[in-house]
Amino acid sequence: MKTLCRIFNVHRSSYRYWCRPKEPDIERTIKRSLVSEAWNVSGGSAGARTITTMVTNTHNVKLGRWLAGKLMKELIIVSCQERKHKYNRGGNERIDIPNLLNRQFAVTKPDQVWCGDVTYIWTGSRWAYLAVVLDLFARKPVGWAMSFAPDSELTAKALQMAWELRGHPKQVMFHSDQGSHYTSRQYRQALWRYQMTQSISRRGNCWDNSPMERFFRSLKTEWVPTTGYQSFSTAQSAIIRYITH
């Protein structure tokens, strides 16, 4: 040992310290367990930032984002990754309903700008449709509804839920795409009753409503099974869990 330490220029005390059995890091072991638990609770969708928030708020354990990422690597777990998607750029906006939002997604207070959109979910034997209303301030869903028809009645139910849950706010700008379920007389009358200003994306331009596109992509890549759900009720309860959590 003396000869090897001299050759490699290592102090014998350092070598003995390195050979000494290391005691298990109990605190790190506990955090590893909490990271694994939070990842399982999220259905495998949570990343390092989300896991940090979940562990800190639920268990009152101090955990940084970088340590959470290292522990995830040790546990060989990753969050669901979104596939790259290229959007087509579209043309001009409608003349009668202008694009008032104009991609100004950074709002300064709640209930200032809401966005809406509709997507489809497989429910065993047929497609169901999900309408969501998103508050741009916190990018949080404030209203939603599901049915088998992507019509104005569906989008109006989601809007009514948002309006009631948020305490009947006034002077809200509502932004959506040019789908008929948002440009119909029934839906525009609902916006008029709630004293909301309507804004419409340019035709064929998904970037004008990108917060909603991002929300639906996250929902489908992180939560909805690739084969869909077995029934409408199962899909509804699972999606409500994703939205409310």
Backbone as CSV, one residue per row, in Angstrom:
resi,resn,N_x,N_y,N_z,CA_x,CA_y,CA_z,C_x,C_y,C_z
1,MET,0.838,-1.202,0.000,0.000,0.000,0.000,0.873,1.251,0.000
2,LYS,2.007,1.222,0.813,2.901,2.376,0.856,3.455,2.674,-0.532
3,THR,3.873,1.629,-1.240,4.460,1.809,-2.572,3.457,2.389,-3.556
4,LEU,2.218,1.870,-3.538,1.192,2.368,-4.458,0.826,3.812,-4.151
5,CYS,0.718,4.144,-2.862,0.395,5.517,-2.493,1.499,6.470,-2.935
6,ARG,2.752,6.013,-2.821,3.870,6.854,-3.236,3.877,7.018,-4.756
7,ILE,3.595,5.941,-5.486,3.595,6.019,-6.947,2.513,6.961,-7.460
8,PHE,1.309,6.838,-6.884,0.179,7.654,-7.348,0.043,8.971,-6.589
9,ASN,1.025,9.233,-5.698,1.034,10.501,-4.955,-0.266,10.717,-4.176
10,VAL,-0.643,9.678,-3.447,-1.853,9.719,-2.624,-1.451,9.499,-1.166
11,HIS,-1.975,10.341,-0.266,-1.696,10.172,1.152,-2.373,8.903,1.660
12,ARG,-1.662,8.201,2.538,-2.239,6.963,3.074,-3.493,7.223,3.871
13,SER,-3.538,8.355,4.553,-4.763,8.678,5.314,-5.950,8.877,4.379
14,SER,-5.712,9.496,3.208,-6.796,9.683,2.235,-7.267,8.350,1.683
15,TYR,-6.304,7.449,1.452,-6.664,6.123,0.940,-7.505,5.353,1.963
16,ARG,-7.101,5.437,3.259,-7.869,4.756,4.307,-9.279,5.340,4.427
17,TYR,-9.365,6.667,4.284,-10.682,7.306,4.368,-11.568,6.849,3.210
18,TRP,-10.959,6.706,2.012,-11.731,6.268,0.847,-12.173,4.823,0.997
19,CYS,-11.370,3.982,1.653,-11.719,2.576,1.840,-12.715,2.358,2.962
20,ARG,-12.871,3.364,3.821,-13.772,3.190,4.957,-15.215,3.008,4.475
21,PRO,-15.944,2.050,5.031,-17.343,1.850,4.622,-18.158,3.116,4.836
22,LYS,-18.903,3.512,3.836,-19.699,4.741,3.911,-21.073,4.431,4.486
23,GLU,-21.482,5.303,5.412,-22.802,5.139,6.026,-23.872,5.565,5.024
24,PRO,-24.995,4.892,5.003,-26.069,5.262,4.065,-26.618,6.650,4.374
25,ASP,-26.893,7.403,3.339,-27.465,8.744,3.477,-28.981,8.601,3.633
26,ILE,-29.427,8.650,4.890,-30.847,8.414,5.174,-31.711,9.502,4.541
27,GLU,-31.256,10.754,4.624,-32.045,11.851,4.080,-32.226,11.722,2.570
28,ARG,-31.158,11.332,1.876,-31.247,11.159,0.425,-32.147,9.984,0.074
29,THR,-32.082,8.927,0.881,-32.944,7.766,0.640,-34.409,8.132,0.778
30,ILE,-34.729,8.962,1.773,-36.116,9.400,1.975,-36.581,10.237,0.792
31,LYS,-35.712,11.132,0.330,-36.084,11.985,-0.801,-36.274,11.168,-2.080
32,ARG,-35.437,10.143,-2.266,-35.616,9.261,-3.423,-36.991,8.611,-3.393
33,SER,-37.395,8.159,-2.196,-38.702,7.518,-2.059,-39.834,8.493,-2.351
34,LEU,-39.692,9.749,-1.875,-40.730,10.746,-2.108,-40.810,11.132,-3.585
35,VAL,-39.668,11.203,-4.253,-39.654,11.509,-5.683,-40.371,10.408,-6.459
36,SER,-40.094,9.163,-6.126,-40.751,8.046,-6.795,-42.250,8.067,-6.538
37,GLU,-42.639,8.381,-5.315,-44.063,8.432,-4.972,-44.775,9.536,-5.743
38,ALA,-44.164,10.727,-5.812,-44.774,11.842,-6.534,-44.898,11.533,-8.017
39,TRP,-43.900,10.884,-8.581,-43.939,10.530,-10.002,-45.060,9.534,-10.272
40,ASN,-45.245,8.557,-9.387,-46.318,7.578,-9.554,-47.686,8.220,-9.413
41,VAL,-47.821,9.157,-8.457,-49.100,9.836,-8.254,-49.487,10.634,-9.494
42,SER,-48.483,11.232,-10.168,-48.757,12.044,-11.348,-49.031,11.201,-12.588
43,GLY,-48.968,9.893,-12.456,-49.163,9.032,-13.608,-47.993,9.056,-14.567
44,GLY,-46.805,9.403,-14.054,-45.611,9.452,-14.888,-45.474,10.723,-15.686
45,SER,-46.343,11.722,-15.435,-46.313,12.952,-16.234,-45.443,14.041,-15.628
46,ALA,-45.138,13.946,-14.318,-44.429,15.033,-13.633,-42.946,15.023,-13.963
47,GLY,-42.391,16.214,-14.174,-40.962,16.386,-14.356,-40.320,16.860,-13.068
48,ALA,-39.061,17.280,-13.148,-38.310,17.667,-11.948,-38.956,18.852,-11.239
49,ARG,-39.409,19.845,-12.001,-40.018,21.029,-11.371,-41.309,20.658,-10.638
50,THR,-42.148,19.884,-11.322,-43.425,19.513,-10.707,-43.210,18.628,-9.490
51,ILE,-42.285,17.695,-9.566,-41.998,16.820,-8.430,-41.461,17.621,-7.263
52,THR,-40.623,18.611,-7.536,-40.116,19.480,-6.474,-41.257,20.159,-5.735
53,THR,-42.210,20.698,-6.488,-43.359,21.371,-5.878,-44.216,20.394,-5.083
54,MET,-44.463,19.214,-5.640,-45.304,18.220,-4.969,-44.674,17.759,-3.659
55,VAL,-43.384,17.449,-3.680,-42.716,16.965,-2.467,-42.644,18.060,-1.417
56,THR,-42.333,19.281,-1.835,-42.202,20.389,-0.888,-43.531,20.732,-0.241
57,ASN,-44.600,20.805,-1.051,-45.899,21.216,-0.518,-46.594,20.105,0.253
58,THR,-46.452,18.866,-0.211,-47.175,17.757,0.424,-46.486,17.257,1.679
59,HIS,-45.169,17.113,1.609,-44.434,16.515,2.732,-43.575,17.515,3.509
60,ASN,-43.591,18.779,3.074,-42.803,19.822,3.746,-41.329,19.422,3.848
61,VAL,-40.809,18.843,2.778,-39.406,18.421,2.703,-38.694,19.326,1.706
62,LYS,-37.557,19.868,2.107,-36.802,20.758,1.237,-36.144,19.952,0.126
63,LEU,-36.523,20.272,-1.110,-35.997,19.544,-2.261,-35.839,20.516,-3.409
64,GLY,-34.633,20.600,-3.959,-34.373,21.478,-5.091,-34.643,20.790,-6.411
65,ARG,-34.795,21.600,-7.443,-35.098,21.068,-8.770,-33.949,20.192,-9.284
66,TRP,-32.714,20.632,-9.070,-31.573,19.881,-9.605,-31.402,18.549,-8.886
67,LEU,-31.628,18.537,-7.559,-31.542,17.274,-6.836,-32.661,16.342,-7.270
68,ALA,-33.851,16.899,-7.498,-34.964,16.074,-7.973,-34.615,15.432,-9.317
69,GLY,-33.961,16.192,-10.195,-33.548,15.638,-11.477,-32.523,14.526,-11.332
70,LYS,-31.552,14.696,-10.415,-30.549,13.654,-10.180,-31.187,12.386,-9.626
71,LEU,-32.122,12.576,-8.686,-32.787,11.411,-8.102,-33.636,10.686,-9.144
72,MET,-34.239,11.436,-10.064,-35.010,10.803,-11.134,-34.097,9.969,-12.031
73,LYS,-32.886,10.471,-12.289,-31.939,9.703,-13.085,-31.523,8.433,-12.362
74,GLU,-31.305,8.549,-11.048,-30.938,7.365,-10.271,-32.055,6.334,-10.284
75,LEU,-33.300,6.809,-10.262,-34.449,5.902,-10.258,-34.838,5.454,-11.673
76,ILE,-34.173,6.030,-12.667,-34.447,5.728,-14.083,-35.917,6.006,-14.404
77,ILE,-36.373,7.212,-14.053,-37.732,7.635,-14.385,-37.651,8.978,-15.101
78,VAL,-38.534,9.173,-16.053,-38.591,10.422,-16.807,-40.052,10.806,-16.984
79,SER,-40.287,12.088,-17.185,-41.639,12.528,-17.478,-41.962,12.241,-18.930
80,CYS,-43.247,12.177,-19.254,-43.657,11.927,-20.633,-43.198,13.087,-21.511
81,GLN,-42.567,12.778,-22.611,-42.049,13.803,-23.510,-43.027,14.036,-24.656
82,GLU,-43.180,15.300,-25.013,-44.075,15.642,-26.120,-43.368,15.419,-27.458
83,ARG,-44.107,14.914,-28.406,-43.570,14.777,-29.749,-43.560,16.137,-30.435
84,LYS,-42.550,16.357,-31.294,-42.477,17.606,-32.030,-43.618,17.691,-33.029
85,HIS,-44.157,18.881,-33.162,-45.295,19.078,-34.062,-45.118,20.402,-34.792
86,LYS,-45.257,20.376,-36.092,-45.100,21.569,-36.905,-46.467,22.090,-37.298
87,TYR,-46.719,23.367,-36.981,-47.995,23.979,-37.295,-47.947,24.671,-38.655
88,ASN,-49.064,24.658,-39.327,-49.188,25.413,-40.564,-49.532,26.861,-40.248
89,ARG,-48.941,27.775,-40.965,-49.250,29.189,-40.770,-50.408,29.571,-41.678
90,GLY,-51.347,30.303,-41.091,-52.583,30.584,-41.812,-52.662,31.986,-42.367
91,GLY,-53.862,32.367,-42.737,-54.061,33.650,-43.403,-54.589,34.730,-42.493
92,ASN,-55.592,35.462,-42.966,-56.080,36.633,-42.248,-57.202,36.273,-41.293
93,GLU,-57.469,37.220,-40.371,-58.531,37.002,-39.401,-59.884,37.355,-40.025
94,ARG,-60.953,36.963,-39.332,-62.293,37.314,-39.799,-62.473,38.823,-39.706
95,ILE,-63.276,39.336,-40.576,-63.512,40.779,-40.577,-64.428,41.174,-39.423
96,ASP,-65.457,40.356,-39.158,-66.442,40.730,-38.150,-65.971,40.439,-36.737
97,ILE,-65.010,39.511,-36.536,-64.473,39.228,-35.197,-62.950,39.302,-35.297
98,PRO,-62.340,40.411,-34.947,-60.893,40.570,-35.124,-60.086,39.782,-34.092
99,ASN,-58.811,39.634,-34.382,-57.870,38.977,-33.472,-57.348,40.019,-32.479
100,LEU,-58.150,40.329,-31.478,-57.795,41.374,-30.522,-56.626,40.963,-29.629
101,LEU,-56.521,39.681,-29.313,-55.446,39.232,-28.428,-54.084,39.367,-29.096
102,ASN,-54.006,38.986,-30.365,-52.788,39.162,-31.159,-51.551,38.581,-30.471
103,ARG,-51.697,37.401,-29.895,-50.610,36.655,-29.247,-50.010,37.361,-28.029
104,GLN,-50.756,38.274,-27.425,-50.288,38.919,-26.192,-50.700,38.040,-25.011
105,PHE,-49.977,36.929,-24.823,-50.374,35.924,-23.844,-49.948,36.259,-22.417
106,ALA,-49.067,37.246,-22.241,-48.594,37.604,-20.896,-49.552,38.624,-20.299
107,VAL,-50.523,38.137,-19.516,-51.497,39.021,-18.869,-51.075,39.279,-17.431
108,THR,-51.613,40.339,-16.831,-51.138,40.802,-15.528,-52.051,40.460,-14.360
109,LYS,-53.249,39.922,-14.641,-54.159,39.606,-13.548,-55.130,38.520,-13.978
110,PRO,-55.737,37.822,-12.993,-56.711,36.782,-13.340,-57.953,37.376,-13.993
111,ASP,-58.641,36.535,-14.745,-59.910,36.908,-15.370,-59.768,38.130,-16.281
112,GLN,-58.602,38.272,-16.878,-58.389,39.325,-17.857,-58.578,38.785,-19.273
113,VAL,-57.979,37.608,-19.548,-58.132,36.955,-20.845,-58.349,35.466,-20.617
114,TRP,-59.412,34.928,-21.226,-59.654,33.493,-21.233,-59.499,32.982,-22.663
115,CYS,-59.027,31.748,-22.780,-58.927,31.094,-24.082,-59.777,29.826,-24.073
116,GLY,-60.241,29.435,-25.220,-61.057,28.223,-25.318,-60.722,27.420,-26.555
117,ASP,-60.946,26.117,-26.459,-60.742,25.238,-27.609,-61.437,23.913,-27.333
118,VAL,-61.539,23.081,-28.384,-62.201,21.781,-28.295,-61.265,20.725,-28.864
119,THR,-61.194,19.563,-28.197,-60.423,18.444,-28.704,-61.268,17.181,-28.610
120,TYR,-60.757,16.083,-29.170,-61.523,14.837,-29.205,-60.809,13.759,-28.402
121,ILE,-61.594,12.879,-27.760,-61.091,11.794,-26.918,-61.846,10.514,-27.292
122,TRP,-61.113,9.411,-27.465,-61.764,8.133,-27.778,-62.336,7.521,-26.508
123,THR,-63.610,7.106,-26.561,-64.291,6.592,-25.367,-64.885,5.211,-25.607
124,GLY,-64.101,4.298,-26.116,-64.536,2.916,-26.250,-65.162,2.575,-27.569
125,SER,-66.228,3.274,-27.940,-66.932,2.958,-29.183,-67.134,4.179,-30.079
126,ARG,-66.851,5.365,-29.567,-67.055,6.574,-30.355,-66.225,7.707,-29.777
127,TRP,-66.107,8.773,-30.552,-65.351,9.938,-30.102,-66.221,10.808,-29.200
128,ALA,-65.603,11.310,-28.140,-66.229,12.338,-27.311,-65.413,13.617,-27.462
129,TYR,-66.027,14.733,-27.143,-65.386,16.026,-27.350,-65.279,16.776,-26.030
130,LEU,-64.120,17.380,-25.815,-63.814,18.096,-24.580,-63.589,19.566,-24.904
131,ALA,-64.367,20.427,-24.270,-64.195,21.881,-24.389,-63.617,22.401,-23.082
132,VAL,-62.596,23.228,-23.182,-61.913,23.761,-21.999,-61.787,25.275,-22.128
133,VAL,-61.948,25.960,-21.004,-61.700,27.401,-20.915,-60.488,27.591,-20.002
134,LEU,-59.480,28.316,-20.498,-58.206,28.483,-19.795,-58.020,29.950,-19.441
135,ASP,-57.676,30.209,-18.164,-57.318,31.566,-17.748,-55.841,31.781,-18.069
136,LEU,-55.530,32.762,-18.909,-54.157,32.965,-19.346,-53.225,33.412,-18.224
137,PHE,-53.760,34.008,-17.155,-52.889,34.519,-16.099,-52.078,33.403,-15.449
138,ALA,-52.746,32.291,-15.094,-52.055,31.163,-14.473,-52.033,29.938,-15.372
139,ARG,-52.526,30.078,-16.626,-52.641,28.947,-17.547,-53.409,27.801,-16.880
140,LYS,-54.469,28.171,-16.168,-55.239,27.202,-15.386,-56.630,27.024,-15.991
141,PRO,-57.088,25.785,-16.174,-58.464,25.573,-16.644,-59.471,26.057,-15.602
142,VAL,-60.418,26.858,-16.049,-61.444,27.373,-15.145,-62.832,26.874,-15.522
143,GLY,-62.943,26.204,-16.651,-64.223,25.637,-17.069,-63.998,24.545,-18.091
144,TRP,-64.877,23.535,-18.071,-64.740,22.433,-19.023,-66.077,21.700,-19.160
145,ALA,-66.229,20.989,-20.250,-67.440,20.203,-20.482,-67.113,19.138,-21.516
146,MET,-67.812,17.988,-21.436,-67.637,16.893,-22.385,-68.985,16.447,-22.916
147,SER,-69.018,16.058,-24.182,-70.227,15.509,-24.789,-69.828,14.781,-26.060
148,PHE,-70.817,14.184,-26.725,-70.553,13.473,-27.970,-70.722,14.365,-29.202
149,ALA,-71.023,15.649,-28.998,-71.228,16.552,-30.131,-70.390,17.813,-29.935
150,PRO,-69.537,18.166,-30.892,-68.718,19.375,-30.774,-69.478,20.616,-31.233
151,ASP,-70.546,20.952,-30.514,-71.398,22.051,-30.942,-71.318,23.222,-29.967
152,SER,-72.122,24.238,-30.225,-72.125,25.438,-29.391,-72.666,25.174,-27.998
153,GLU,-73.506,24.172,-27.870,-74.011,23.825,-26.536,-72.869,23.343,-25.642
154,LEU,-71.940,22.577,-26.207,-70.792,22.089,-25.448,-69.907,23.245,-25.008
155,THR,-69.516,24.122,-25.939,-68.632,25.232,-25.591,-69.321,26.223,-24.653
156,ALA,-70.632,26.376,-24.790,-71.358,27.275,-23.901,-71.387,26.739,-22.471
157,LYS,-71.472,25.413,-22.306,-71.447,24.825,-20.969,-70.098,25.067,-20.290
158,ALA,-69.013,24.921,-21.037,-67.692,25.181,-20.469,-67.554,26.649,-20.078
159,LEU,-68.068,27.545,-20.918,-68.008,28.970,-20.618,-68.846,29.319,-19.395
160,GLN,-70.037,28.740,-19.306,-70.898,29.003,-18.151,-70.257,28.518,-16.858
161,MET,-69.618,27.347,-16.902,-68.941,26.833,-15.718,-67.837,27.781,-15.268
162,ALA,-67.048,28.265,-16.227,-65.973,29.194,-15.885,-66.527,30.487,-15.300
163,TRP,-67.574,31.000,-15.912,-68.169,32.266,-15.450,-68.714,32.141,-14.035
164,GLU,-69.344,31.004,-13.725,-69.911,30.806,-12.393,-68.830,30.526,-11.348
165,LEU,-67.838,29.687,-11.710,-66.785,29.362,-10.745,-65.930,30.576,-10.394
166,ARG,-65.740,31.482,-11.336,-64.901,32.647,-11.076,-65.682,33.842,-10.542
167,GLY,-66.930,33.627,-10.136,-67.694,34.695,-9.476,-68.237,35.756,-10.401
168,HIS,-68.664,35.377,-11.605,-69.295,36.276,-12.560,-68.403,37.482,-12.897
169,PRO,-67.188,37.271,-13.381,-66.322,38.411,-13.717,-66.847,39.161,-14.934
170,LYS,-66.452,40.427,-15.035,-66.871,41.259,-16.157,-65.649,41.756,-16.915
171,GLN,-65.898,42.201,-18.130,-64.845,42.765,-18.988,-63.731,41.764,-19.266
172,VAL,-64.093,40.482,-19.434,-63.121,39.448,-19.784,-63.039,39.346,-21.307
173,MET,-61.827,39.226,-21.826,-61.660,38.949,-23.236,-61.615,37.439,-23.435
174,PHE,-62.432,36.914,-24.338,-62.442,35.486,-24.627,-61.877,35.265,-26.021
175,HIS,-60.826,34.435,-26.096,-60.146,34.185,-27.368,-60.283,32.711,-27.748
176,SER,-60.493,32.449,-29.030,-60.627,31.082,-29.516,-60.269,31.046,-31.000
177,ASP,-60.385,29.841,-31.588,-60.197,29.729,-33.032,-61.505,30.057,-33.744
178,GLN,-61.548,29.797,-35.044,-62.719,30.176,-35.834,-63.719,29.037,-35.995
179,GLY,-63.708,28.075,-35.070,-64.678,26.995,-35.130,-66.098,27.509,-35.032
180,SER,-67.009,26.816,-35.701,-68.404,27.261,-35.721,-69.031,27.247,-34.338
181,HIS,-68.503,26.393,-33.418,-69.048,26.347,-32.063,-68.661,27.586,-31.254
182,TYR,-67.754,28.424,-31.799,-67.397,29.690,-31.141,-67.921,30.910,-31.900
183,THR,-68.242,30.751,-33.164,-68.714,31.892,-33.956,-70.223,31.873,-34.184
184,SER,-70.905,30.866,-33.639,-72.354,30.769,-33.830,-73.078,31.879,-33.070
185,ARG,-74.312,32.109,-33.460,-75.126,33.121,-32.779,-75.347,32.746,-31.322
186,GLN,-75.576,31.454,-31.043,-75.807,31.005,-29.666,-74.615,31.333,-28.764
187,TYR,-73.415,31.083,-29.266,-72.250,31.324,-28.419,-71.970,32.821,-28.262
188,ARG,-72.144,33.572,-29.313,-71.902,35.015,-29.227,-72.923,35.681,-28.322
189,GLN,-74.139,35.147,-28.292,-75.137,35.678,-27.358,-74.736,35.397,-25.909
190,ALA,-74.145,34.198,-25.667,-73.668,33.881,-24.320,-72.565,34.847,-23.909
191,LEU,-71.637,35.151,-24.790,-70.585,36.117,-24.481,-71.176,37.496,-24.198
192,TRP,-72.198,37.861,-24.945,-72.853,39.154,-24.715,-73.518,39.194,-23.340
193,ARG,-74.185,38.098,-22.944,-74.822,38.056,-21.619,-73.785,38.190,-20.502
194,TYR,-72.612,37.597,-20.681,-71.570,37.633,-19.654,-70.689,38.872,-19.769
195,GLN,-71.037,39.765,-20.714,-70.301,41.015,-20.926,-68.822,40.752,-21.222
196,MET,-68.574,39.837,-22.138,-67.213,39.500,-22.542,-66.945,39.982,-23.958
197,THR,-65.699,40.322,-24.217,-65.254,40.732,-25.542,-64.670,39.527,-26.265
198,GLN,-65.093,39.304,-27.507,-64.637,38.133,-28.243,-63.459,38.466,-29.153
199,SER,-62.485,37.545,-29.162,-61.323,37.633,-30.038,-61.164,36.295,-30.746
200,ILE,-60.831,36.341,-32.039,-60.749,35.126,-32.845,-59.377,35.037,-33.512
201,SER,-58.800,33.827,-33.507,-57.525,33.604,-34.187,-57.668,33.775,-35.694
202,ARG,-56.539,34.022,-36.354,-56.556,34.044,-37.799,-56.832,32.642,-38.341
203,ARG,-57.393,32.578,-39.511,-57.808,31.308,-40.081,-56.612,30.386,-40.305
204,GLY,-56.668,29.172,-39.727,-55.636,28.170,-39.921,-54.335,28.426,-39.192
205,ASN,-54.318,29.353,-38.237,-53.078,29.690,-37.537,-53.183,29.260,-36.083
206,CYS,-52.651,28.076,-35.757,-52.753,27.542,-34.404,-51.928,28.337,-33.395
207,TRP,-50.890,29.020,-33.862,-50.054,29.780,-32.936,-50.823,30.908,-32.261
208,ASP,-51.888,31.389,-32.888,-52.673,32.465,-32.281,-53.405,32.008,-31.033
209,ASN,-53.533,30.703,-30.859,-54.174,30.155,-29.659,-53.268,29.084,-29.047
210,SER,-51.964,29.341,-29.037,-50.987,28.331,-28.628,-51.121,27.869,-27.172
211,PRO,-51.557,28.706,-26.202,-51.732,28.168,-24.838,-52.715,27.004,-24.790
212,MET,-53.807,27.089,-25.566,-54.764,25.987,-25.572,-54.185,24.783,-26.292
213,GLU,-53.467,25.012,-27.388,-52.838,23.901,-28.102,-51.842,23.184,-27.189
214,ARG,-51.086,23.948,-26.404,-50.104,23.349,-25.494,-50.808,22.529,-24.415
215,PHE,-51.907,23.055,-23.884,-52.630,22.330,-22.840,-53.146,21.000,-23.356
216,PHE,-53.749,20.994,-24.546,-54.290,19.753,-25.083,-53.183,18.767,-25.454
217,ARG,-52.055,19.251,-25.959,-50.945,18.353,-26.248,-50.423,17.692,-24.971
218,SER,-50.307,18.504,-23.902,-49.854,17.943,-22.631,-50.842,16.911,-22.114
219,LEU,-52.128,17.216,-22.215,-53.160,16.284,-21.768,-53.053,14.954,-22.507
220,LYS,-52.892,15.008,-23.821,-52.909,13.780,-24.615,-51.600,13.007,-24.536
221,THR,-50.468,13.700,-24.391,-49.192,12.986,-24.340,-48.840,12.520,-22.940
222,GLU,-49.324,13.225,-21.920,-48.956,12.895,-20.550,-50.000,12.041,-19.831
223,TRP,-51.243,12.117,-20.264,-52.314,11.552,-19.433,-53.219,10.570,-20.172
224,VAL,-53.730,10.960,-21.322,-54.684,10.110,-22.028,-53.955,8.898,-22.603
225,PRO,-54.444,7.676,-22.346,-53.804,6.481,-22.930,-53.819,6.540,-24.457
226,THR,-52.818,5.928,-25.057,-52.725,5.953,-26.517,-53.914,5.266,-27.183
227,THR,-54.538,4.323,-26.478,-55.708,3.635,-27.022,-57.019,4.258,-26.572
228,GLY,-56.957,5.375,-25.849,-58.168,6.018,-25.370,-58.723,5.350,-24.117
229,TYR,-59.988,5.628,-23.822,-60.645,5.102,-22.625,-61.719,4.080,-23.004
230,GLN,-62.124,3.294,-22.028,-63.105,2.242,-22.271,-64.533,2.761,-22.339
231,SER,-64.795,3.898,-21.690,-66.155,4.428,-21.674,-66.107,5.940,-21.484
232,PHE,-67.255,6.570,-21.703,-67.351,8.020,-21.548,-67.132,8.423,-20.093
233,SER,-67.735,7.687,-19.158,-67.609,8.039,-17.736,-66.168,7.899,-17.255
234,THR,-65.469,6.848,-17.717,-64.065,6.679,-17.345,-63.218,7.828,-17.876
235,ALA,-63.466,8.214,-19.116,-62.718,9.332,-19.702,-62.994,10.625,-18.954
236,GLN,-64.255,10.851,-18.626,-64.627,12.085,-17.950,-63.974,12.198,-16.583
237,SER,-64.010,11.121,-15.785,-63.419,11.171,-14.445,-61.906,11.320,-14.507
238,ALA,-61.247,10.652,-15.467,-59.796,10.742,-15.591,-59.366,12.144,-16.014
239,ILE,-60.083,12.746,-16.933,-59.720,14.069,-17.421,-59.997,15.123,-16.362
240,ILE,-61.072,14.972,-15.619,-61.354,15.925,-14.525,-60.257,15.840,-13.465
241,ARG,-59.747,14.636,-13.213,-58.648,14.481,-12.268,-57.400,15.201,-12.755
242,TYR,-57.110,15.101,-14.048,-55.945,15.787,-14.607,-56.119,17.306,-14.489
243,ILE,-57.308,17.798,-14.807,-57.546,19.235,-14.785,-57.478,19.793,-13.377
244,THR,-58.121,19.134,-12.422,-58.200,19.675,-11.067,-56.923,19.468,-10.271
245,HIS,-56.056,18.549,-10.674,-54.803,18.319,-9.954,-53.616,18.964,-10.661
